[in-house]
């Protein structure tokens, strides 16, 4: 985020997470933006994502679909 709360886009290939640590994805840190066809996903839908870890393999988690700006980060 910039000082004026505008987002900027920087592509990264990977994120380092030490064993035992966690990563909370958010617009103010690391996040993931995906596009869906209009009407395909609705707020509250659960979407599976599979993350691949160098040493521990793959982990599948569920993300909740939210409308941009509808979730307070505070």
Secondary structure, 3 states (H helix, E strand, C coil): CCCCCCCCCCCCCCCCCCCCCCCCCCCCCCCCCCCCCCCCCCCCCEEEEEEEECCCEEEEEEEECCCCCCCCCC
